[in-house]
Amino acid sequence: MSLTQGLIGELEQEAATTRRVLERVPDDKLGWKPHSKSMSLGQLALHIANTPGTVSELAAQNDVTPPDFNQPQADSTAQVLAAHDASVAKAKTYLAGLSDEAAMEEWRVVAGGQTVMAMPRIGLLRGIMLNHWYHHRGQMTVYLRQLDVPVPSVYGPSADENPFAR
């Protein structure tokens, strides 16, 4: 098994869960923020939707300049879901073509001629494409709870859904 085959399987499984969370985003609350320093619900939802594809695009490059961390605002939940589906497809395509040798190569962020971050490419994919994605998905469930939107099951029962109940 290649290094990326396991990541593809995990991406597919987690993408289905992430989509269930994003499907709950109410169109009429996209501008809502839990705090003035927080992203809006629409910004967070679109960031989550775009993460796998964006990170796979970054992983395909060498000596990347720091990305723009300003998050665009989503116009609709439909836009978020379409972005999620396209993003996951892009990441799967990238992972399917990534050799073990390329996965182990050093990937770097360079600013002003200085390396500000370096890691094996597989570390970027694991740490940012997946773990960072899960982090923000968890953040989204808190937003949903604060808006009194039923939170779907993620890894087990939520207060609103129990996939194990008979």
C-alpha positions as CSV (number, residue, x, y, z in Angstrom):
1,M,0.0,0.0,0.0
2,S,1.3,3.4,-0.9
3,L,1.6,6.2,1.7
4,T,-1.3,8.1,0.1
5,Q,-3.8,5.2,-0.2
6,G,-4.6,5.4,3.5
7,L,-5.1,9.1,3.2
8,I,-7.5,8.7,0.3
9,G,-9.6,6.3,2.3
10,E,-9.6,8.6,5.3
11,L,-10.4,11.6,3.1
12,E,-13.4,9.8,1.5
13,Q,-14.8,8.7,4.9
14,E,-14.3,12.1,6.5
15,A,-15.7,13.9,3.5
16,A,-19.0,12.2,4.0
17,T,-19.1,13.3,7.6
18,T,-18.0,16.8,6.8
19,R,-20.7,17.1,4.1
20,R,-23.3,16.1,6.7
21,V,-22.2,18.9,9.0
22,L,-22.1,21.4,6.1
23,E,-25.6,20.4,5.0
24,R,-26.9,21.8,8.3
25,V,-25.6,25.3,7.6
26,P,-28.7,27.6,7.4
27,D,-28.7,30.0,4.5
28,D,-30.2,32.8,6.6
29,K,-27.4,32.7,9.2
30,L,-24.3,32.8,6.9
31,G,-23.3,36.2,8.3
32,W,-23.6,35.2,12.0
33,K,-20.5,35.3,14.2
34,P,-20.2,33.9,17.7
35,H,-17.7,36.7,18.5
36,S,-16.4,39.8,16.7
37,K,-13.0,38.2,16.2
38,S,-14.5,35.0,14.8
39,M,-15.1,34.0,11.2
40,S,-18.7,34.2,10.1
41,L,-20.6,31.0,9.7
42,G,-20.4,31.5,5.9
43,Q,-16.6,32.1,6.0
44,L,-16.0,29.1,8.2
45,A,-18.3,26.8,6.1
46,L,-16.5,27.8,2.9
47,H,-13.1,27.4,4.5
48,I,-14.0,23.9,5.6
49,A,-15.4,23.2,2.1
50,N,-12.2,24.4,0.3
51,T,-9.6,23.0,2.6
52,P,-8.8,19.6,1.0
53,G,-8.5,21.1,-2.5
54,T,-6.6,24.2,-1.4
55,V,-4.1,22.2,0.6
56,S,-3.6,19.7,-2.2
57,E,-2.9,22.6,-4.6
58,L,-0.3,23.9,-2.1
59,A,1.2,20.5,-1.6
60,A,1.8,20.2,-5.4
61,Q,4.1,23.2,-5.2
62,N,7.6,23.7,-3.9
63,D,8.8,26.7,-1.9
64,V,5.3,28.2,-1.4
65,T,4.8,31.8,-0.4
66,P,2.6,32.3,2.6
67,P,-1.0,32.0,1.6
68,D,-3.7,34.6,2.0
69,F,-5.6,33.8,5.2
70,N,-8.6,36.1,4.5
71,Q,-11.6,33.9,4.1
72,P,-14.3,34.7,1.5
73,Q,-17.9,34.8,2.6
74,A,-20.3,32.1,1.3
75,D,-23.4,33.2,-0.5
76,S,-25.4,30.0,0.1
77,T,-25.2,26.6,1.6
78,A,-25.5,25.2,-2.0
79,Q,-22.3,27.1,-2.9
80,V,-20.6,25.6,0.2
81,L,-21.7,22.0,-0.7
82,A,-20.6,22.4,-4.4
83,A,-17.2,23.8,-3.2
84,H,-16.8,20.8,-0.8
85,D,-17.5,18.3,-3.5
86,A,-15.1,19.9,-6.0
87,S,-12.5,20.3,-3.3
88,V,-12.6,16.7,-2.2
89,A,-12.5,15.5,-5.8
90,K,-9.4,17.7,-6.4
91,A,-7.6,16.3,-3.3
92,K,-8.4,12.7,-4.3
93,T,-7.0,13.3,-7.8
94,Y,-3.8,14.8,-6.3
95,L,-3.4,12.1,-3.8
96,A,-3.9,9.3,-6.4
97,G,-1.1,10.7,-8.5
98,L,1.4,11.3,-5.6
99,S,4.3,8.9,-5.4
100,D,5.7,7.8,-2.1
101,E,9.0,9.5,-3.0
102,A,7.2,12.8,-3.7
103,A,5.2,12.4,-0.5
104,M,8.4,12.2,1.5
105,E,10.1,15.2,-0.1
106,E,10.5,18.4,2.0
107,W,7.7,21.0,1.4
108,R,8.4,24.5,2.4
109,V,6.8,27.9,3.0
110,V,9.3,30.7,2.1
111,A,8.9,34.4,2.9
112,G,11.5,37.0,2.2
113,G,14.0,34.3,1.2
114,Q,13.6,32.6,4.6
115,T,12.0,29.2,5.2
116,V,9.2,29.8,7.7
117,M,7.8,26.3,7.7
118,A,9.2,23.0,6.4
119,M,8.0,19.4,6.6
120,P,7.6,16.3,4.5
121,R,4.8,16.8,2.0
122,I,2.9,13.9,3.7
123,G,3.1,15.8,6.9
124,L,1.4,18.8,5.3
125,L,-1.3,16.5,4.0
126,R,-1.9,14.8,7.3
127,G,-1.5,17.9,9.5
128,I,-3.2,20.6,7.5
129,M,-5.4,18.9,4.8
130,L,-6.9,16.5,7.3
131,N,-6.3,17.4,11.0
132,H,-6.8,21.1,10.3
133,W,-10.0,20.2,8.4
134,Y,-11.3,18.2,11.4
135,H,-10.5,21.0,13.8
136,H,-12.6,23.5,11.8
137,R,-15.4,20.9,11.4
138,G,-15.5,20.6,15.2
139,Q,-15.6,24.4,15.4
140,M,-18.6,24.3,13.0
141,T,-20.5,22.0,15.3
142,V,-20.2,24.6,18.1
143,Y,-21.5,27.3,15.7
144,L,-24.4,25.1,14.9
145,R,-25.2,24.3,18.5
146,Q,-25.1,28.0,19.4
147,L,-27.6,28.7,16.5
148,D,-29.8,25.8,17.9
149,V,-29.3,23.8,14.7
150,P,-29.4,20.0,15.3
151,V,-25.8,18.8,15.2
152,P,-25.2,15.6,13.2
153,S,-23.4,12.6,14.5
154,V,-19.7,12.9,13.7
155,Y,-17.8,10.0,15.4
156,G,-20.7,8.9,17.6
157,P,-23.9,10.2,19.0
158,S,-24.5,13.9,19.3
159,A,-27.2,15.3,21.5
160,D,-29.4,15.4,18.4
161,E,-28.5,12.2,16.6
162,N,-27.6,8.7,17.7
163,P,-26.8,6.4,14.8
164,F,-26.5,3.5,17.3
165,A,-30.0,3.8,18.7
166,R,-32.4,1.1,17.8
